[in-house]
Amino acid sequence: MRLRRLSRASAVIAVLGLTAAGLAACGDAGSTASARLDGNHVVIPLGDGTAEVDVASLAVSARAGGQQYELSAGVAGGLGTPGPARIDGTGAKWTYPDKAMTVTASPSDGRLQVTVHSDRDGKLAWPVTGSDASAASLQIPRGEGLSLPVRDAFWNGTENGVTGESLSLTSGLTMPFWGYSLGGRGVSYLVPTDIGSAVTVDSDGGRLLASGEHDFAERAGTLDYTVTFALTDDSPVAAAKDYRDWLIRHGEFVSLKDKIDRNPAVARLLGAFHAYLFGDGRTAETVAQLRGLGIDRTWLGYDADDHPMDAAAVQAAKDAGYLTGPYDTWANAQDPATADTPASRWPGRVWPDGCVRRADGTPESGFHGRGCYLSSEALAKNPRLFQDRYAQMTANGSDSYFLDVDAAGEFFDDYSADHPMTQQQDRDNRLARMRWLADDRRTVLGSEAAGAWSAPVLAFDHGAQNPISDRLWALQRDRQSWGGYAPEGAPGVFFKPVDLPADLVKSMFDPAYRVPLYETVLHDSIVNLDRWELSYYKLPQQKTMRALTAILNNTPLNLVLDRAALTEHGPEIARLQQFFAPLHEKAGTLPMTDFRWLTDDHLVQRSVFGDNALTVTANFGTSAHDGLPAGCVDAQLKGDPTPRRLCPAQ
């Protein structure tokens, strides 16, 4: 896929922010001054400041604007006696012989870049961040993003799904970075070597500390671990701006405009809500009902079961300007005689020969113990298997495809003698087959909870909006509370309304903690929505918050519909979609250029897209602010004399 080359002015947006913070320079934000030794410290000039690495412990600090900042404490337990540090121009290198590790520290585009290479398998818990006395809040891209006050009692507890968890940088977070606000400034930590890496958030003395972790493994190809450090401004999305700049500079950003240039059908996502159809919803009559409501854009999905949309319904959707596509997965295999879904039935000996095998030779159990995880390497060796699957699933004329699991970042080491695979190979295989769907088949492709690494090949995702707590999965397994797979055609798991427990509401949907890190990085690359099982009407108590968030983030709502649900909710859906559509059509291909809190309680928020092409102010609070009522949102397109207002509960 061709990369859109952004102008130099666009590419350095984040770096100019670093310059204002005092650690990066304008232009290429690099440094030509030589590194030097100061006792046990390597001192590396960066812009108008310096970064210092303690050779004895790997502690990292920075000095800028006359202030000293602790960016990382040293490695707990130490690394043994280091070898002598050697200055090499602008950087330095040294070793830890006891650990068989070599460290290189150097400037890189205004950031301090530290790479640890290990000559043997092992682990390293570093950097240890958040220990600076001025650290006020931690930003992590859990789903869309969270900003957590470091002394907040809830987040220092154990019922939030974050604290105490090791969060994989490929599946636990949507993007491989985190950041801290430091009282007037911020710091960004970026890990390009995300496979084998994680971050753990712990409560230490009533404060949140975040520690990076890396598994060095020769077989996995993860013997190198790179972390970059950058001082930023104090915006709650500053670390996201730093990561966006890194993606652009490394040619890993593909714009939505480029995707539309390659496949004009992608443009039909702009202004479109998404809906999964069940039972009698998969008909031409449903399409007619949507059109009758005045809904001119939508994406319609359906399960890969025995009752897909037929060709007449798909053609009716195309005539209406809608997109349609199956929800499929290439990650699960079951015994064809007992499989619980056609998507898990594969021909021949795919089951069990294609299963991912653990080191002990046993198959890797599938999600919720269903069959096994199907090795992407096994399919890569016989691509006709998934190519024939795609042809079968789209024989009705569908022009979109939702491929579950592939973009969610859970990768496997496969020890099968027939299809051995590392996690990196697993990712490469998934990228290759998603690229085949997007480029060769020219389908409008979506996947689950897309990690940033997958954004270049996707047009949309379902799930990266949600900062999922693992406690949600336990609730979903309680069929009495959440709903099961009956009745046929309108299963409770999707249609039964649920009131979430207070801890899940706080950890997943409290606007005081949520920040648009994902949209700051990727808004103009991929269309991002909530998960399908968390559809808009599934959680009635969160409707207002989610509607306001959709407008604030310029991201569509995700629905689950049959004819009865559409009859009940159709007028409300039409009102919401008709408010959203012109905003997304104008700003859906533009970057989110600003986000800020307007009140101390963080419940009034503002976002900006492009060069003030769209400005949105949302009031999540309980009282009016500057004329904006509680529970309402104002959106103003450039050139409009006044903003347009939505109060979804009214």
C-alpha positions as CSV (number, residue, x, y, z in Angstrom):
1,M,0.0,0.0,0.0
2,R,1.4,3.4,-1.0
3,L,2.3,5.7,1.8
4,R,1.1,9.3,1.6
5,R,4.2,11.5,2.2
6,L,3.1,14.2,4.6
7,S,4.7,17.6,4.3
8,R,7.6,18.4,6.6
9,A,5.4,20.9,8.4
10,S,2.9,18.1,9.2
11,A,5.6,15.6,10.2
12,V,7.1,17.8,12.9
13,I,4.0,18.8,14.8
14,A,4.9,16.6,17.8
15,V,8.6,17.5,17.6
16,L,7.8,21.2,17.8
17,G,5.9,20.4,21.0
18,L,9.0,18.7,22.3
19,T,11.0,21.8,21.4
20,A,8.7,24.0,23.4
21,A,9.3,21.6,26.3
22,G,13.0,22.0,25.9
23,L,14.3,18.6,24.8
24,A,14.1,18.7,21.0
25,A,15.3,21.1,18.4
26,C,13.4,22.5,15.4
27,G,14.2,21.2,11.9
28,D,15.2,17.6,12.2
29,A,15.1,17.8,16.0
30,G,18.4,16.0,16.1
31,S,21.7,16.8,17.8
32,T,25.2,17.2,16.4
33,A,26.8,17.9,19.8
34,S,29.0,15.1,21.1
35,A,28.0,12.9,24.0
36,R,30.3,13.0,27.1
37,L,31.0,11.1,30.3
38,D,30.4,12.8,33.7
39,G,31.5,10.2,36.3
40,N,29.2,7.2,35.9
41,H,26.7,9.2,33.7
42,V,26.5,9.4,29.9
43,V,25.4,12.9,29.0
44,I,23.7,13.3,25.7
45,P,22.8,16.8,24.4
46,L,19.2,17.0,23.0
47,G,18.1,20.4,21.7
48,D,18.4,23.0,24.5
49,G,18.7,20.3,27.2
50,T,20.5,17.1,28.0
51,A,19.6,13.5,28.8
52,E,21.7,11.5,31.3
53,V,21.9,7.8,31.7
54,D,23.5,6.3,34.9
55,V,25.8,3.5,33.5
56,A,25.8,1.7,36.8
57,S,22.0,1.3,37.1
58,L,20.3,2.4,33.9
59,A,18.5,5.3,35.7
60,V,17.6,8.0,33.2
61,S,17.1,11.7,33.8
62,A,16.8,14.9,31.8
63,R,17.6,18.5,32.3
64,A,15.7,21.2,30.4
65,G,14.8,24.8,31.2
66,G,16.8,24.7,34.4
67,Q,14.8,21.8,35.8
68,Q,15.8,18.2,36.4
69,Y,13.4,15.3,35.7
70,E,13.7,11.7,36.7
71,L,12.5,9.7,33.7
72,S,13.4,6.2,35.0
73,A,14.7,4.7,38.2
74,G,17.4,2.2,38.0
75,V,16.9,-1.5,37.4
76,A,15.8,-3.2,40.6
77,G,18.5,-5.6,41.9
78,G,21.1,-4.1,39.7
79,L,22.8,-5.3,36.5
80,G,26.3,-6.1,37.9
81,T,29.4,-4.1,37.3
82,P,29.3,-2.4,33.9
83,G,32.0,-2.4,31.4
84,P,33.6,1.0,30.5
85,A,31.4,3.3,28.6
86,R,32.7,4.3,25.1
87,I,31.6,7.6,23.5
88,D,30.9,7.3,19.8
89,G,30.1,10.7,18.4
90,T,26.6,11.8,19.7
91,G,26.0,8.5,21.5
92,A,27.6,5.9,23.8
93,K,27.9,2.2,24.3
94,W,28.7,0.0,27.3
95,T,28.1,-3.6,28.6
96,Y,26.9,-5.5,31.6
97,P,29.0,-8.7,31.4
98,D,27.1,-10.5,34.2
99,K,23.9,-10.2,32.2
100,A,25.4,-10.6,28.7
101,M,23.9,-7.2,27.7
102,T,25.1,-4.4,25.6
103,V,23.5,-0.9,25.9
104,T,23.6,1.8,23.2
105,A,22.3,5.3,24.0
106,S,21.9,8.0,21.3
107,P,19.8,10.9,20.2
108,S,17.1,10.2,17.6
109,D,14.8,12.9,16.3
110,G,14.8,14.8,19.5
111,R,14.4,11.7,21.7
112,L,16.8,9.8,23.8
113,Q,16.9,6.3,22.3
114,V,18.2,3.4,24.4
115,T,18.7,-0.1,23.0
116,V,19.5,-3.1,25.2
117,H,20.9,-6.1,23.3
118,S,21.1,-9.5,25.2
119,D,23.3,-12.4,24.0
120,R,21.1,-14.9,25.9
121,D,17.5,-15.4,26.8
122,G,16.3,-13.5,29.9
123,K,14.1,-10.7,31.2
124,L,14.5,-7.1,32.0
125,A,12.1,-4.9,34.0
126,W,12.9,-1.3,32.9
127,P,12.3,1.6,32.5
128,V,10.8,2.2,35.9
129,T,8.7,5.3,35.4
130,G,6.6,7.7,37.4
131,S,9.0,8.2,40.3
132,D,9.6,11.8,39.6
133,A,8.1,13.9,42.5
134,S,6.2,16.1,40.0
135,A,4.5,13.1,38.3
136,A,0.7,13.9,38.4
137,S,-1.0,11.5,36.0
138,L,-0.2,8.4,33.8
139,Q,-1.4,8.1,30.3
140,I,-1.8,4.6,28.8
141,P,-3.4,3.6,25.5
142,R,-5.8,1.0,27.0
143,G,-8.4,1.1,24.2
144,E,-8.9,4.7,23.2
145,G,-6.8,5.9,26.1
146,L,-6.8,6.6,29.9
147,S,-5.3,9.4,31.9
148,L,-5.0,8.2,35.5
149,P,-4.1,10.6,38.4
150,V,-1.2,8.8,40.1
151,R,-2.8,9.2,43.6
152,D,-6.3,8.3,42.6
153,A,-7.7,5.8,45.2
154,F,-9.6,3.7,42.6
155,W,-6.7,3.3,40.2
156,N,-4.4,2.5,43.1
157,G,-6.8,-0.3,44.0
158,T,-7.2,-3.8,42.6
159,E,-10.7,-3.7,41.0
160,N,-9.9,-1.6,37.9
161,G,-8.5,-4.1,35.4
162,V,-5.2,-2.2,35.0
163,T,-3.2,-2.0,38.3
164,G,-1.2,-5.1,38.9
165,E,-1.7,-6.3,35.3
166,S,1.1,-7.0,32.8
167,L,-0.2,-5.3,29.7
168,S,1.3,-6.6,26.5
169,L,2.3,-3.8,24.2
170,T,0.7,-5.7,21.3
171,S,-2.6,-6.9,22.9
172,G,-3.0,-5.3,26.3
173,L,-2.5,-1.8,24.8
174,T,-3.5,-0.5,21.4
175,M,-0.2,1.3,20.9
176,P,3.3,0.7,22.3
177,F,3.8,3.8,24.4
178,W,2.8,5.4,27.7
179,G,3.4,8.8,29.2
180,Y,3.3,10.9,32.4
181,S,2.2,14.5,33.1
182,L,4.9,16.2,35.2
183,G,3.3,19.4,36.3
184,G,3.7,21.8,33.4
185,R,5.6,19.2,31.3
186,G,5.2,15.6,30.3
187,V,7.3,12.6,29.3
188,S,6.7,10.0,26.6
189,Y,8.0,6.4,26.6
190,L,7.8,4.7,23.2
191,V,8.8,1.0,22.6
192,P,9.4,0.2,18.9
193,T,10.3,-3.4,19.8
194,D,6.8,-4.2,21.0
195,I,6.8,-7.9,20.5
196,G,8.0,-9.5,23.8
197,S,7.4,-6.2,25.6
198,A,4.8,-5.2,28.2
199,V,4.2,-2.5,30.8
200,T,3.0,-3.2,34.3
201,V,1.2,-0.5,36.4
202,D,1.7,-0.9,40.1
203,S,0.6,1.0,43.2
204,D,3.7,1.9,45.3
205,G,3.0,4.0,48.4
206,G,-0.3,5.2,47.0
207,R,1.3,6.3,43.7
208,L,1.0,4.7,40.2
209,L,4.3,3.5,38.8
210,A,4.6,2.0,35.3
211,S,7.4,-0.4,34.5
212,G,8.4,-1.6,31.1
213,E,9.3,-5.3,30.7
214,H,10.9,-7.3,27.9
215,D,11.5,-11.0,27.3
216,F,14.8,-11.6,25.4
217,A,14.5,-14.8,23.4
218,E,16.7,-16.0,20.6
219,R,14.0,-18.2,19.0
220,A,11.5,-15.4,19.1
221,G,14.0,-12.9,17.6
222,T,13.5,-10.5,20.5
223,L,17.1,-10.1,21.7
224,D,16.9,-6.3,21.1
225,Y,14.8,-4.0,23.3
226,T,14.5,-0.3,22.4
227,V,12.9,2.5,24.4
228,T,12.8,6.2,23.5
229,F,12.3,9.0,26.0
230,A,11.1,12.5,25.2
231,L,10.0,15.5,27.2
232,T,6.7,16.9,25.9
233,D,4.3,19.6,26.9
234,D,1.7,18.9,29.6
235,S,-1.2,18.0,27.3
236,P,-2.9,14.7,28.3
237,V,-2.4,13.5,24.7
238,A,1.2,14.7,24.3
239,A,2.6,11.1,24.4
240,A,0.2,10.2,21.6
241,K,1.5,13.2,19.5
242,D,5.0,11.9,20.0
243,Y,4.1,8.5,18.8
244,R,2.3,9.8,15.8
245,D,5.4,11.8,14.9
246,W,7.5,8.6,15.2
247,L,5.1,6.7,12.9
248,I,5.2,9.4,10.2
249,R,9.0,9.7,10.4
250,H,9.4,5.9,10.1
251,G,7.0,5.6,7.1
252,E,4.5,3.5,9.2
253,F,1.5,5.8,8.8
254,V,-1.0,5.4,6.0
255,S,-3.7,8.0,5.7
256,L,-7.4,7.3,5.2
257,K,-7.2,9.5,2.1
258,D,-4.6,7.2,0.6
259,K,-6.9,4.2,1.4
260,I,-9.8,6.0,-0.4
261,D,-7.6,6.8,-3.4
262,R,-6.8,3.1,-3.7
263,N,-10.3,1.9,-3.0
264,P,-13.0,4.6,-3.4
265,A,-15.5,2.3,-1.6
266,V,-13.7,3.1,1.7
267,A,-15.2,6.6,1.4
268,R,-18.6,5.1,2.2
269,L,-17.4,4.7,5.8
270,L,-17.5,8.5,6.2
271,G,-20.6,9.5,8.1
272,A,-21.7,5.9,8.5
273,F,-22.9,4.2,11.7
274,H,-22.2,0.5,11.9
275,A,-24.8,-2.2,12.7
276,Y,-24.7,-6.0,13.0
277,L,-27.9,-7.6,11.7
278,F,-29.7,-10.6,13.3
279,G,-32.6,-12.7,12.3
280,D,-35.0,-10.8,10.1
281,G,-32.6,-7.8,10.1
282,R,-30.7,-9.4,7.2
283,T,-33.2,-8.5,4.5
284,A,-33.9,-6.1,1.8
285,E,-36.9,-4.9,3.9
286,T,-34.5,-3.8,6.6
287,V,-32.5,-1.8,4.1
288,A,-35.7,-0.2,2.9
289,Q,-36.6,0.6,6.5
290,L,-33.2,2.3,7.1
291,R,-33.6,4.3,3.9
292,G,-37.1,5.3,5.0
293,L,-35.7,6.8,8.2
294,G,-33.4,9.0,6.1
295,I,-30.2,7.1,6.9
296,D,-28.0,7.6,3.8
297,R,-24.8,5.9,5.0
298,T,-24.2,2.8,7.1
299,W,-22.1,-0.4,7.4
300,L,-24.1,-3.6,7.8
301,G,-22.4,-6.7,9.1
302,Y,-23.7,-10.2,9.8
303,D,-22.3,-13.4,11.4
304,A,-20.6,-16.0,9.3
305,D,-23.4,-18.5,10.0
306,D,-25.8,-20.5,7.9
307,H,-28.1,-17.5,7.3
308,P,-26.1,-14.7,5.7
309,M,-27.6,-11.7,3.9
310,D,-28.8,-12.9,0.5
311,A,-27.8,-11.4,-2.8
312,A,-31.0,-9.4,-3.0
313,A,-30.4,-7.8,0.4
314,V,-26.8,-7.0,-0.4
315,Q,-27.8,-5.4,-3.7
316,A,-30.5,-3.3,-2.0
317,A,-27.8,-2.1,0.4
318,K,-25.4,-1.2,-2.4
319,D,-28.2,0.7,-4.2
320,A,-28.7,2.6,-0.9
321,G,-25.0,3.5,-0.7
322,Y,-24.4,1.2,2.2
323,L,-21.5,-1.3,2.8
324,T,-22.2,-4.9,3.7
325,G,-19.9,-7.6,4.9
326,P,-19.6,-10.9,7.0
327,Y,-18.0,-11.2,10.4
328,D,-15.5,-14.0,10.0
329,T,-12.5,-15.4,11.7
330,W,-9.5,-17.3,10.4
331,A,-8.1,-17.8,13.9
332,N,-10.2,-20.7,15.2
333,A,-10.5,-24.4,14.1
334,Q,-12.9,-27.0,15.5
335,D,-13.9,-30.5,14.7
336,P,-16.2,-30.0,11.7
337,A,-18.6,-32.6,13.2
338,T,-19.2,-30.6,16.4
339,A,-18.2,-27.0,15.5
340,D,-20.4,-24.4,17.0
341,T,-20.1,-22.0,14.0
342,P,-19.4,-22.5,10.3
343,A,-16.5,-20.1,10.6
344,S,-14.6,-22.8,12.6
345,R,-15.2,-25.5,10.1
346,W,-12.2,-26.0,7.7
347,P,-11.8,-28.7,5.0
348,G,-9.5,-31.7,5.2
349,R,-7.1,-32.0,8.1
350,V,-7.0,-28.4,9.1
351,W,-8.5,-29.6,12.3
352,P,-6.4,-30.7,14.1
353,D,-3.2,-30.5,12.0
354,G,-3.3,-26.7,11.7
355,C,-3.6,-26.0,15.4
356,V,-0.9,-23.8,17.1
357,R,1.2,-26.2,19.2
358,R,2.7,-25.3,22.5
359,A,6.3,-26.3,23.3
360,D,5.0,-29.5,24.9
361,G,3.1,-30.4,21.7
362,T,-0.4,-29.8,23.0
363,P,-2.7,-27.6,21.0
364,E,-3.3,-24.0,22.0
365,S,-7.0,-23.9,23.1
366,G,-9.2,-21.5,21.3
367,F,-11.2,-18.6,22.8
368,H,-13.3,-19.8,25.8
369,G,-11.9,-23.3,25.2
370,R,-13.5,-23.6,21.7
371,G,-11.4,-25.9,19.6
372,C,-7.9,-24.4,19.0
373,Y,-6.2,-21.3,17.7
374,L,-5.4,-21.9,14.1
375,S,-1.8,-21.2,13.1
376,S,-1.5,-18.4,10.6
377,E,1.6,-20.2,9.3
378,A,-0.4,-23.3,8.5
379,L,-2.7,-21.1,6.5
380,A,0.2,-19.2,4.9
381,K,1.5,-22.5,3.6
382,N,-1.8,-23.2,1.9
383,P,-3.4,-19.8,1.2
384,R,-6.1,-21.3,-0.9
385,L,-7.8,-22.2,2.3
386,F,-8.5,-18.6,3.3
387,Q,-8.9,-17.4,-0.3
388,D,-11.6,-19.9,-0.9
389,R,-13.2,-18.9,2.4
390,Y,-13.3,-15.3,1.3
391,A,-14.8,-16.2,-2.1
392,Q,-17.5,-18.2,-0.4
393,M,-18.3,-15.5,2.2
394,T,-18.6,-12.8,-0.4
395,A,-20.4,-14.7,-3.1
396,N,-23.5,-12.7,-2.3
397,G,-21.8,-9.5,-3.5
398,S,-20.6,-8.1,-0.2
399,D,-17.9,-5.4,-0.6
400,S,-16.7,-5.3,3.0
401,Y,-15.2,-7.9,5.4
402,F,-14.7,-8.0,9.2
403,L,-11.9,-10.4,10.1
404,D,-12.0,-11.0,13.8
405,V,-8.9,-11.4,16.0
406,D,-6.3,-10.7,13.3
407,A,-5.5,-7.1,14.3
408,A,-6.0,-7.5,18.1
409,G,-2.3,-8.2,18.7
410,E,-2.4,-11.7,20.4
411,F,0.4,-13.5,18.6
412,F,1.6,-17.1,19.1
413,D,4.8,-19.0,19.1
414,D,4.0,-22.2,17.2
415,Y,6.2,-25.3,18.0
416,S,4.6,-27.5,15.4
417,A,7.1,-29.4,13.2
418,D,4.9,-28.8,10.2
419,H,4.4,-25.0,10.6
420,P,6.8,-23.6,13.2
421,M,6.3,-19.9,13.8
422,T,7.4,-17.0,16.0
423,Q,5.2,-14.2,17.2
424,Q,6.9,-11.9,14.7
425,Q,6.1,-14.4,11.9
426,D,2.5,-14.6,13.2
427,R,2.2,-10.8,12.9
428,D,3.7,-10.8,9.4
429,N,1.3,-13.5,8.3
430,R,-1.7,-11.6,9.5
431,L,-0.5,-8.4,7.9
432,A,0.0,-10.3,4.6
433,R,-3.4,-11.8,4.5
434,M,-5.1,-8.6,5.6
435,R,-3.2,-6.7,2.9
436,W,-4.4,-9.3,0.4
437,L,-8.0,-8.6,1.4
438,A,-7.5,-4.8,1.2
439,D,-5.3,-4.5,-1.8
440,D,-5.8,-7.6,-4.0
441,R,-9.5,-8.1,-3.2
442,R,-10.2,-4.4,-2.7
443,T,-12.5,-5.1,0.1
444,V,-13.3,-2.5,2.8
445,L,-11.6,-4.3,5.6
446,G,-12.1,-4.2,9.3
447,S,-10.8,-6.1,12.3
448,E,-10.9,-6.4,16.0
449,A,-9.5,-3.8,18.4
450,A,-6.8,-2.8,15.9
451,G,-3.3,-2.2,17.2
452,A,-1.5,0.6,15.6
453,W,0.8,-1.8,13.7
454,S,-2.3,-3.0,11.8
455,A,-3.7,0.4,10.9
456,P,-1.9,0.7,7.5
457,V,-3.9,-2.3,6.1
458,L,-7.3,-1.6,7.7
459,A,-10.1,0.8,6.9
460,F,-12.0,0.4,10.2
461,D,-11.9,-1.5,13.5
462,H,-14.4,-2.5,16.1
463,G,-13.1,-2.4,19.7
464,A,-10.2,-0.1,20.0
465,Q,-12.5,2.5,21.4
466,N,-13.0,0.5,24.5
467,P,-10.5,0.5,27.5
468,I,-11.5,-3.1,28.3
469,S,-11.3,-4.4,31.8
470,D,-10.7,-8.1,32.2
471,R,-13.6,-8.1,34.6
472,L,-15.9,-7.5,31.6
473,W,-15.0,-11.0,30.3
474,A,-16.1,-12.6,33.6
475,L,-19.4,-10.7,33.5
476,Q,-20.0,-11.8,29.9
477,R,-19.6,-15.5,30.9
478,D,-22.5,-15.0,33.4
479,R,-25.3,-15.8,30.9
480,Q,-28.1,-15.0,33.3
481,S,-26.9,-11.5,33.7
482,W,-25.4,-10.8,30.3
483,G,-27.6,-13.0,28.1
484,G,-27.0,-16.1,26.1
485,Y,-27.4,-17.2,22.5
486,A,-31.1,-17.6,22.7
487,P,-33.5,-16.9,21.2
488,E,-32.4,-17.6,17.7
489,G,-32.3,-14.5,15.6
490,A,-32.2,-12.1,18.6
491,P,-29.8,-13.6,21.1
492,G,-29.7,-12.0,24.6
493,V,-25.9,-11.8,24.4
494,F,-26.4,-8.9,22.0
495,F,-29.9,-7.7,22.7
496,K,-30.4,-7.9,26.4
497,P,-29.8,-4.6,28.1
498,V,-27.2,-4.7,30.9
499,D,-26.5,-2.3,33.8
500,L,-22.8,-2.6,34.4
501,P,-21.4,-2.8,38.0
502,A,-19.9,0.5,39.3
503,D,-16.3,-0.6,39.0
504,L,-16.7,-1.4,35.3
505,V,-18.4,1.8,34.6
506,K,-15.6,3.7,36.3
507,S,-12.8,1.8,34.6
508,M,-14.3,1.8,31.1
509,F,-16.7,4.6,30.7
510,D,-15.9,7.4,33.1
511,P,-15.1,10.5,30.9
512,A,-13.0,12.0,33.7
513,Y,-10.4,9.4,32.9
514,R,-10.8,8.7,29.2
515,V,-8.6,10.6,26.7
516,P,-8.4,10.2,22.9
517,L,-4.9,8.9,22.6
518,Y,-5.9,6.6,19.7
519,E,-7.7,9.3,17.8
520,T,-4.7,11.7,18.3
521,V,-2.5,9.2,16.6
522,L,-4.8,7.5,14.0
523,H,-8.0,9.4,13.5
524,D,-7.1,10.2,9.9
525,S,-5.9,6.6,9.2
526,I,-8.7,4.3,10.5
527,V,-12.3,4.6,11.5
528,N,-12.6,3.4,15.1
529,L,-15.7,2.0,16.9
530,D,-16.8,0.2,20.0
531,R,-16.9,-3.6,20.2
532,W,-19.9,-5.4,18.6
533,E,-21.0,-7.0,21.9
534,L,-21.0,-3.5,23.5
535,S,-23.4,-2.0,21.1
536,Y,-25.1,1.3,21.8
537,Y,-28.4,-0.2,23.2
538,K,-26.7,-3.0,25.1
539,L,-25.6,-0.5,27.9
540,P,-28.5,1.9,28.3
541,Q,-27.0,3.8,31.3
542,Q,-24.0,4.7,29.1
543,K,-25.9,6.0,26.1
544,T,-25.5,9.7,26.7
545,M,-21.8,9.4,27.5
546,R,-21.2,7.3,24.4
547,A,-23.1,9.5,22.1
548,L,-21.2,12.6,23.3
549,T,-17.9,10.7,23.0
550,A,-18.8,9.7,19.4
551,I,-19.2,13.3,18.5
552,L,-16.2,14.5,20.5
553,N,-13.9,11.9,18.9
554,N,-15.6,12.0,15.5
555,T,-16.1,8.2,15.6
556,P,-19.3,6.3,14.6
557,L,-21.6,4.4,16.9
558,N,-21.9,0.6,16.6
559,L,-25.4,-1.0,16.8
560,V,-27.0,-4.4,16.8
561,L,-30.4,-4.6,15.0
562,D,-33.2,-6.7,13.9
563,R,-36.5,-5.4,12.5
564,A,-38.0,-5.0,16.0
565,A,-35.0,-3.1,17.4
566,L,-35.0,-0.9,14.3
567,T,-38.7,-0.2,14.7
568,E,-38.2,0.7,18.3
569,H,-35.0,2.8,18.0
570,G,-35.1,3.9,14.4
571,P,-36.1,7.5,14.9
572,E,-33.4,8.0,17.6
573,I,-30.8,6.3,15.4
574,A,-31.7,8.5,12.5
575,R,-31.4,11.7,14.6
576,L,-28.0,10.7,15.9
577,Q,-26.7,9.6,12.5
578,Q,-27.9,12.7,10.8
579,F,-26.2,14.9,13.3
580,F,-23.0,12.8,13.1
581,A,-22.8,12.3,9.3
582,P,-21.9,15.8,8.1
583,L,-19.3,16.2,10.8
584,H,-17.6,12.9,9.9
585,E,-17.8,13.5,6.2
586,K,-15.9,16.8,6.7
587,A,-13.4,15.7,9.4
588,G,-13.1,11.9,9.1
589,T,-10.0,12.2,7.0
590,L,-8.4,14.9,9.1
591,P,-6.1,14.5,12.1
592,M,-7.3,15.3,15.6
593,T,-5.0,18.3,16.2
594,D,-6.0,19.3,19.7
595,F,-7.7,17.9,22.8
596,R,-8.1,19.6,26.2
597,W,-10.1,19.6,29.4
598,L,-12.0,22.9,30.0
599,T,-12.8,22.2,33.7
600,D,-10.9,21.0,36.6
601,D,-13.1,17.9,37.0
602,H,-12.3,17.0,33.3
603,L,-16.0,16.6,32.5
604,V,-16.1,19.4,29.9
605,Q,-13.8,18.6,27.0
606,R,-12.9,20.0,23.6
607,S,-11.4,18.5,20.5
608,V,-10.2,20.1,17.2
609,F,-9.8,18.4,13.8
610,G,-7.5,19.7,11.1
611,D,-6.9,23.4,10.9
612,N,-10.0,24.2,12.9
613,A,-12.1,22.4,10.3
614,L,-14.2,21.0,13.2
615,T,-14.3,22.1,16.9
616,V,-16.3,20.0,19.3
617,T,-17.2,20.8,23.0
618,A,-18.8,18.1,25.1
619,N,-20.3,18.5,28.6
620,F,-20.3,15.2,30.4
621,G,-21.0,16.9,33.7
622,T,-24.2,17.6,35.6
623,S,-24.3,21.4,35.3
624,A,-24.1,23.9,32.4
625,H,-20.7,25.3,31.3
626,D,-20.4,28.5,29.4
627,G,-23.9,28.1,28.0
628,L,-23.5,24.4,27.1
629,P,-26.1,22.3,29.1
630,A,-25.1,19.2,30.9
631,G,-25.3,16.1,28.7
632,C,-25.0,18.1,25.5
633,V,-22.4,18.6,22.8
634,D,-21.7,21.6,20.4
635,A,-20.0,20.9,17.1
636,Q,-18.9,23.8,14.8
637,L,-17.7,23.3,11.3
638,K,-15.3,25.9,9.9
639,G,-17.3,28.6,8.2
640,D,-20.5,27.9,10.2
641,P,-21.7,31.1,12.0
642,T,-22.8,29.1,15.1
643,P,-22.3,25.5,16.4
644,R,-24.9,22.8,16.0
645,R,-26.0,21.2,19.2
646,L,-27.0,17.7,20.2
647,C,-28.5,16.7,23.6
648,P,-29.0,13.0,23.0
649,A,-31.1,12.3,26.1
650,Q,-33.6,15.0,25.2
